[in-house]
Every structure is written in structure tokens, then in C-alpha cells.
Amino acid sequence: MERASNSESNDHWDLEILPKRNLLDINLRELWNYKDLVALFVKRDFVSQYTQTILGPLWHIIQPLLTTAMFLFLFGKVAKISTDGIEPVLFYMAGITIWNYFSACLTSTSSTFVTNAAIFGKVYFPRLILPISVVLSNVIRFGIQFMLLFVTMLIYATVFHNPIHWSFNWLYIPLLVFAMACMGLGMGIIISSLTTKYRDMTLLLTFAVQLGMYATPIAFPYSFIKGKSYQWLIDANPLTSIAEAFRYCLFGHGTVTANGLVYSGIFILVTVTIGILMFNKVEKDFMDTV
């Protein structure tokens, strides 16, 4: 008996799984220790999107091109909405690029619990890894579409003599992309926490994302709605200042205010905090409801 007790006291555990002490309990070191798993999930998410497809990743190029063509016809030719002094093709493509990243992060993370229930029920890993990996995998998509935008800018500079606006503001673009990622992550994990019980939230989200693009300065500049009765609706949208700032960094045109950026920053902070609270609460017993 004494020998057995000594061997027990000398046991060393590589991993000890403990319940979360509070809803804001986030073990950043544990997330870092699972960075290899994050990389595997990023690869899985990117590859699985194009399994059994004909064009594969080329859809990342085709989609913004087709959407830009549609915007050129509807908003440029039919509605004749100004693009705030920016070449229309570049104006629409820039808005579509930043919006696609946000919407992809939001819609993908919103189904985290439902689509990965089988994995959650078999093996332990920090659950927050999955929505984070989704956000990172969509960076690849954003990178492809941003390169398409940059190549288009080079073509316009070379062929149509439309000079590229080089400035230090380009250094802020990664920060704006990070802000979009955090907003998509925060809102996505809030919705994913709700969809464990209310599956129709997914249908509501699809409808909301479609409407949200037209409530954000993607197909029109902020200057177009100034003084109009619905300006308050665009001002209340936390994506407005980020979309305008993204275009301003690229082209030197846009309506960017400190108040708007601060409002967006506060909204992101609150959203991510609420999202983590709900995520930590739901992950304890979501397997009983999914």
C-alpha cells in the first residue's frame, strides 16, 4: 500500500482539464499550445469549401468580378450614384472585398456548434479554436480578393492613367481587416450560441447579411446619404466607418471621422465580450441540445 501511494504521488499529468471558473475565463496559453490544431482547421476549412467543385478557389476571383459588374450596372448606370471621385470599378471592388471578408467570418462562425458537434463530442480541445480558425481561413480568401483589387488598380494606373494613391494610410489596412475579423467573430459566436436552441437563427442571419450590405457604404459612398432622412440608420451601423476608412486608405477619398471609428471600436469590444460570455456558457452543455 505504501509503494502504491508513493507511485501515485509521483504521477505527472501532461494535461489537466478543469471546468471554467467564470464566463470570462480564457486560457490564452492553452490556445497558443493548440496552434498546430488551428493550422489544421484552417487548412480543412479552406479545402472543404471547394471539394467536388469545378473552379475551386477561382470562385474567390469570379464572385467579386460578377458582383462588381452588377453594381456597375445597377448603381452606376441605372441609379447613377456618384462614387465620390473614385473610379467606379475600383470603388465597388474595394467595398465588396472588405464586405466579403466580414460576411464570411460572420456566417461561418455562426454555425460553429452545429456543424462541429461530432468533433466536440469525441475529443477535448479549446472550443474557441474553431471560430478563430474560421476567421483565419477567411484571411486567405481576403488576400486573394485584395490581390485582385490591387492588380485592377495597377491596370487602371497603367492603361487608363489613373494613379495609385500611395500613402502611409495603407499601413492601417491590416488594422481595419483585424477590426472586421473581431466584429465578425464576436457577432458570429453570439449567433452560434443561440443556434444551439434556435435553428431558425441561421435563416434570419442569411437575410440580415443580405440587407446589411445595403445598409453599409459598399455600393454607395457615405457622402451620398448625408442630409437624408435615413442617415441615422447608416450612422448606427458600426461597419460604416470601417468601410469608409478602408476606401480612404486605398484611394484618399472617403468620410472618416474619429467619432465613427471610436463608436466602431466600442461596438467591437462589447460584441466580442458578450460573444465570449455566451460561448463559454453554452459550451458547457450544448451537446444536450444540439
C-alpha positions as CSV (number, residue, x, y, z in Angstrom):
1,M,0.0,0.0,0.0
2,E,2.8,2.4,0.8
3,R,4.5,1.7,-2.5
4,A,1.3,2.3,-4.4
5,S,0.7,5.6,-2.7
6,N,4.3,6.7,-3.5
7,S,3.8,6.0,-7.2
8,E,0.5,8.0,-7.2
9,S,2.2,11.0,-5.6
10,N,4.9,10.9,-8.3
11,D,2.4,10.9,-11.2
12,H,2.8,13.9,-13.5
13,W,-0.1,14.9,-15.8
14,D,0.6,16.5,-19.2
15,L,-2.9,17.9,-19.4
16,E,-5.4,18.6,-16.7
17,I,-8.9,19.6,-17.8
18,L,-10.8,21.8,-15.3
19,P,-14.2,23.5,-15.5
20,K,-14.1,27.2,-16.3
21,R,-14.1,29.3,-13.1
22,N,-16.1,32.1,-14.7
23,L,-17.6,33.1,-18.0
24,L,-14.6,35.3,-19.0
25,D,-12.1,32.5,-18.3
26,I,-9.9,32.4,-21.4
27,N,-6.7,30.5,-21.3
28,L,-4.6,32.2,-23.9
29,R,-1.6,29.9,-23.3
30,E,-3.8,26.9,-24.0
31,L,-5.0,28.4,-27.2
32,W,-1.3,29.0,-28.2
33,N,-0.4,25.4,-27.3
34,Y,-3.0,24.2,-29.8
35,K,-1.7,26.4,-32.7
36,D,-0.9,23.3,-34.8
37,L,-4.6,22.3,-34.5
38,V,-5.6,25.8,-35.5
39,A,-3.5,25.4,-38.7
40,L,-5.1,22.0,-39.4
41,F,-8.6,23.5,-39.0
42,V,-7.6,26.5,-41.3
43,K,-6.5,24.1,-44.0
44,R,-9.6,22.0,-43.5
45,D,-12.0,25.0,-43.8
46,F,-10.3,26.3,-46.9
47,V,-10.0,22.9,-48.7
48,S,-13.5,21.7,-47.8
49,Q,-15.2,24.7,-49.4
50,Y,-14.0,23.6,-52.8
51,T,-14.3,19.8,-52.6
52,Q,-16.1,18.5,-55.7
53,T,-16.2,21.9,-57.3
54,I,-15.1,22.7,-60.9
55,L,-13.4,26.1,-60.5
56,G,-12.3,25.7,-56.8
57,P,-10.5,28.8,-55.4
58,L,-11.2,30.7,-58.7
59,W,-14.6,31.4,-57.2
60,H,-12.8,34.0,-55.0
61,I,-12.0,35.9,-58.1
62,I,-15.2,35.3,-60.1
63,Q,-17.5,36.3,-57.3
64,P,-16.2,39.9,-56.8
65,L,-15.9,40.4,-60.6
66,L,-19.5,39.4,-61.1
67,T,-20.7,41.5,-58.2
68,T,-18.7,44.5,-59.4
69,A,-20.3,44.2,-62.8
70,M,-23.8,44.1,-61.2
71,F,-23.1,47.1,-59.1
72,L,-21.7,49.0,-62.1
73,F,-25.0,48.4,-63.9
74,L,-27.5,48.9,-61.1
75,F,-25.8,51.7,-59.1
76,G,-23.7,53.3,-61.8
77,K,-25.8,53.1,-64.9
78,V,-29.4,52.8,-63.6
79,A,-29.3,54.7,-60.3
80,K,-26.4,56.9,-61.4
81,I,-25.0,57.2,-57.8
82,S,-21.7,59.0,-57.5
83,T,-18.6,57.1,-56.4
84,D,-17.1,60.1,-54.5
85,G,-14.4,60.8,-57.2
86,I,-13.1,57.2,-57.3
87,E,-13.1,55.1,-60.4
88,P,-16.4,53.1,-60.2
89,V,-14.8,49.7,-60.8
90,L,-12.2,50.2,-58.1
91,F,-14.8,51.8,-55.7
92,Y,-17.2,48.8,-55.9
93,M,-14.4,46.2,-55.8
94,A,-12.9,47.7,-52.7
95,G,-16.2,47.7,-50.9
96,I,-17.0,44.2,-52.0
97,T,-13.6,42.9,-50.9
98,I,-13.9,44.2,-47.3
99,W,-17.6,43.2,-47.0
100,N,-17.0,39.7,-48.3
101,Y,-14.4,39.1,-45.5
102,F,-16.8,40.3,-42.8
103,S,-19.8,38.4,-44.1
104,A,-17.7,35.2,-44.5
105,C,-16.4,35.5,-40.9
106,L,-19.9,36.1,-39.6
107,T,-21.8,33.4,-41.4
108,S,-19.1,30.7,-40.9
109,T,-18.6,31.3,-37.2
110,S,-22.4,31.5,-36.6
111,S,-22.6,27.7,-37.2
112,T,-19.7,26.6,-35.1
113,F,-21.6,24.5,-32.6
114,V,-24.0,22.9,-35.0
115,T,-21.5,21.9,-37.8
116,N,-18.8,20.7,-35.4
117,A,-21.0,18.9,-32.9
118,A,-19.5,15.5,-33.8
119,I,-15.9,16.7,-33.2
120,F,-16.9,18.4,-29.9
121,G,-18.4,15.1,-28.6
122,K,-15.3,13.0,-29.2
123,V,-12.2,14.9,-28.2
124,Y,-11.2,17.8,-26.0
125,F,-9.6,20.9,-27.3
126,P,-10.3,24.6,-26.5
127,R,-13.7,25.2,-28.3
128,L,-12.8,28.8,-29.1
129,I,-10.2,27.4,-31.6
130,L,-12.8,26.6,-34.2
131,P,-14.3,30.1,-34.7
132,I,-10.8,31.6,-34.6
133,S,-9.6,29.1,-37.3
134,V,-12.6,30.2,-39.4
135,V,-11.6,33.8,-39.2
136,L,-8.0,32.9,-40.1
137,S,-9.0,30.7,-43.1
138,N,-11.1,33.6,-44.5
139,V,-8.0,35.8,-44.4
140,I,-6.8,33.6,-47.3
141,R,-9.9,34.5,-49.2
142,F,-9.5,38.2,-48.4
143,G,-5.9,38.0,-49.5
144,I,-6.8,36.6,-52.9
145,Q,-9.5,39.2,-53.4
146,F,-7.3,42.1,-52.2
147,M,-4.6,41.0,-54.7
148,L,-7.3,41.0,-57.4
149,L,-8.2,44.6,-56.4
150,F,-4.5,45.6,-56.4
151,V,-3.9,44.1,-59.9
152,T,-7.0,46.0,-61.1
153,M,-5.6,49.2,-59.6
154,L,-2.3,48.6,-61.5
155,I,-4.2,48.0,-64.7
156,Y,-6.1,51.3,-64.3
157,A,-2.8,53.1,-63.5
158,T,-1.0,51.7,-66.5
159,V,-3.8,51.7,-69.2
160,F,-6.1,54.5,-68.1
161,H,-3.5,56.6,-66.3
162,N,-5.5,56.5,-63.0
163,P,-2.6,56.9,-60.5
164,I,-2.5,54.8,-57.4
165,H,-2.8,56.8,-54.2
166,W,0.4,55.7,-52.3
167,S,0.4,56.9,-48.7
168,F,1.2,55.7,-45.1
169,N,-2.5,55.1,-44.7
170,W,-2.0,51.7,-46.4
171,L,-0.4,50.6,-43.1
172,Y,-3.8,50.9,-41.4
173,I,-5.4,48.4,-43.7
174,P,-4.3,45.3,-41.6
175,L,-5.8,47.1,-38.6
176,L,-9.1,47.6,-40.4
177,V,-9.1,43.9,-41.5
178,F,-8.5,42.9,-37.9
179,A,-11.4,45.1,-36.8
180,M,-13.7,43.4,-39.3
181,A,-12.4,40.0,-38.2
182,C,-13.2,40.8,-34.5
183,M,-16.6,42.1,-35.4
184,G,-17.5,39.1,-37.5
185,L,-16.1,36.8,-34.7
186,G,-18.0,38.5,-31.9
187,M,-21.3,38.6,-33.7
188,G,-20.8,35.1,-35.2
189,I,-20.2,33.4,-31.8
190,I,-23.2,35.2,-30.3
191,I,-25.4,33.7,-33.1
192,S,-23.7,30.3,-32.8
193,S,-24.6,30.3,-29.1
194,L,-28.2,31.0,-30.0
195,T,-28.5,28.4,-32.8
196,T,-27.9,25.6,-30.4
197,K,-31.5,26.0,-29.4
198,Y,-33.0,28.2,-32.1
199,R,-32.0,26.8,-35.5
200,D,-34.0,29.4,-37.4
201,M,-31.4,32.0,-36.4
202,T,-29.4,30.7,-39.4
203,L,-32.1,31.6,-41.8
204,L,-32.5,35.0,-40.2
205,L,-28.8,35.6,-40.4
206,T,-28.7,34.9,-44.2
207,F,-31.4,37.5,-44.7
208,A,-29.8,40.0,-42.3
209,V,-26.4,39.7,-44.1
210,Q,-28.0,40.5,-47.5
211,L,-29.8,43.5,-46.1
212,G,-26.7,44.6,-44.1
213,M,-24.7,45.2,-47.3
214,Y,-27.2,47.8,-48.5
215,A,-27.1,49.5,-45.1
216,T,-23.3,49.8,-45.3
217,P,-21.5,52.2,-47.7
218,I,-20.5,49.3,-50.1
219,A,-22.4,50.3,-53.2
220,F,-22.5,54.0,-52.4
221,P,-20.3,56.5,-50.6
222,Y,-21.2,57.9,-47.3
223,S,-21.4,61.4,-48.9
224,F,-24.4,60.2,-50.9
225,I,-26.6,59.8,-47.8
226,K,-25.6,63.0,-46.0
227,G,-28.6,65.1,-45.1
228,K,-31.1,62.3,-46.0
229,S,-33.8,61.2,-43.5
230,Y,-32.2,57.7,-43.2
231,Q,-28.7,58.9,-42.5
232,W,-29.1,57.9,-38.8
233,L,-29.5,54.3,-39.9
234,I,-26.2,54.3,-41.7
235,D,-24.5,56.2,-38.8
236,A,-25.8,53.5,-36.4
237,N,-24.1,50.8,-38.5
238,P,-20.7,50.1,-36.9
239,L,-19.4,48.8,-40.3
240,T,-19.9,52.2,-41.9
241,S,-16.7,53.9,-40.6
242,I,-14.6,50.8,-41.3
243,A,-15.7,50.5,-44.9
244,E,-15.2,54.2,-45.5
245,A,-11.8,54.1,-43.8
246,F,-10.8,51.2,-46.0
247,R,-11.5,53.1,-49.1
248,Y,-9.8,56.2,-47.7
249,C,-6.6,54.3,-47.1
250,L,-6.6,53.0,-50.7
251,F,-7.8,56.0,-52.6
252,G,-7.6,59.0,-50.4
253,H,-11.3,59.7,-50.7
254,G,-14.0,58.9,-48.1
255,T,-15.7,60.2,-45.0
256,V,-13.7,59.2,-41.9
257,T,-14.3,60.6,-38.5
258,A,-12.8,59.9,-35.1
259,N,-16.2,59.6,-33.6
260,G,-17.2,56.9,-36.1
261,L,-14.1,54.9,-35.5
262,V,-14.4,55.1,-31.7
263,Y,-18.0,54.0,-32.0
264,S,-17.0,51.0,-34.1
265,G,-14.2,50.2,-31.7
266,I,-16.5,50.2,-28.7
267,F,-19.1,48.1,-30.5
268,I,-16.4,45.5,-31.4
269,L,-15.2,45.4,-27.8
270,V,-18.7,45.0,-26.4
271,T,-19.7,42.4,-29.1
272,V,-16.6,40.2,-28.5
273,T,-17.0,40.4,-24.7
274,I,-20.7,39.3,-24.9
275,G,-19.8,36.7,-27.5
276,I,-17.2,35.1,-25.3
277,L,-19.6,35.2,-22.3
278,M,-22.3,33.4,-24.2
279,F,-19.8,31.0,-25.9
280,N,-18.3,29.9,-22.5
281,K,-21.8,29.5,-21.1
282,V,-23.2,27.4,-23.9
283,E,-20.2,25.2,-24.5
284,K,-20.7,23.5,-21.1
285,D,-23.9,21.8,-22.0
286,F,-24.6,22.4,-25.7
287,M,-24.2,18.7,-26.6
288,D,-27.5,18.2,-24.8
289,T,-29.4,20.5,-27.1
290,V,-27.6,20.2,-30.5
